Amino acid sequence: MNRSITRRDFIKSAGVLTAASTLPISMVELAFADSSKNFTFAHISDSHIQHIKGTKFVRNWDRGLIRAVAETNLLNPKPDFVIYGGDLAQLGSKPELDHGAEIMSALNYKTHYSLGEHDYYEDLGEYWSKLFGKQYYSFDHKGVHFVVLNSILTFDEWTYDRWPTGKQRMLEMAGIDNPNGSPFMVGKKQRDWLQQDLAIVNKNTPLVVISHSPLQKIWKGWNFWTDDAEEVQALLQPFKKTTVIYGHVHQIQYNQIGNISFHAVMATAWPWPYPATYSHAEQYLPKLTIPMNRADPFNERDATGWQLLNMANGNVDMHYTLNENTKRTVAFNTKTGQPEDMGYQAVSSLIPPQKHY
Amino acid sequence: MYIKQQFRVILLAIVTLSCWAVPAMADEFSKEDLARWESEYMTVVQQGRKAFTDGKLGENGVSCAQCHPNASNTHPETYPKFQQQLGKVVPIWEMINWCIRNPLEGKDLAADDPRMVALQAYILHERRGVKLEPGKH
């Protein structure tokens, strides 16, 4: 017998989190009748390890990843595995990918990697693949089908013909507000692969899709965007419980489109402002999303972090471990059929730092 | 006596009027002037954008735009304001220097350094149209 998650359960678990907040551990104990169906995994993303020269790397970004790895190792109960959400490196160089891989090697768990544009555009993922393997793939875990996509591809002309060197191509794509960049896409080849991969999966099987860019359109100006998002969504909609977890945006976002729940993850490196804070942007931040607190610049780890995900009867509860800030949980509400923040969803419960300008 | 007074009043009126009129004439400017001023301003805004995206502004390769795409979340319209961690009310250029010293691990720019002027021009240009709210948090 499966019991659906109630708001009270989450408030209880949030209480556990608060009580444990002096420890660098996020403990989530949700009581499910059929607990064998539930499991947790951690998600670390957007570390942007940045090479200065020789053996010197930007200290701030190093510390973010080192801290996430250390905290994830302290989890109790232990997560089944870890997902890395992409942008391990800042400019996709060998020293950056090597240094990032070295920090990640301290993790005590099996890790599934996905690719970000900062890992890719120097050599089109060649060195990344040497270190981490396939650029897109799927696997099954305790009755859940996981798909990892490379969602940061773009037009062939931009990729192959426009830039004299890989280094310049990387620099042009690295600035998210650079008008010389190009919109992300999954591409037909991978969509065909995805269609085949999903063809043999039962439609009642919970599906979790990992991508770097949002598989929904929020704002093209900063590539909070995937150009063929609708085509990818169409392949996922037939599944009753689908969750897309994406990186790239360095902020809390969540949404529900049909059967698909969307969650963004925190960066370990630095937070990004919401697109609405750019007064000349026309953007589509999902109405459901309650913004994270405005970052305190004087606290260098503020508004960065990592997350623990609880697969609760096929839906994802997202537990954001926010450094220097109140932890947040965004969980699937079975009554409303959408992910909701457990503390702030009511307008009356908003606190001043959740207003951005 | 009365005539003299009246004359004075007229004289005063003329002086006052001319005081008013003369600077207005001196302030007349042409379309060419406007175009030149706009182009001077936009040149500095573009220099500011260049500095804002330049990994060499500090010393670790990090640029301002890495955390502040399109200069967002810099909210220049809220300065000067009290910064708790600095313990005083600061104008935005002091906060820019804080960023150069810390995330960019570099050295302060002088308040009148052309790059500092350009950075402020760019930041404010990206926030044009937003209402002034000094002191706001």
Interface residues (C-beta under 8 A of the other chain):
Chain A: Q50 H51 I52 V58 R59 N60 G175 I176 D177 N178 G221 W222 W270 P271 W272 P273 P275 T277 Y278 S279 H280 A281 R294 A295 P297 F298 E300 P352 H356 Y357
Chain B: T53 N60 G61 V62 A65 Q66 C67 H68 P69 N70 S72 N73 H75 T78 Q83 Q84 Q85 W98 C99 N102 P103 E105 E126 R127 R128 G129 V130 K136 H137
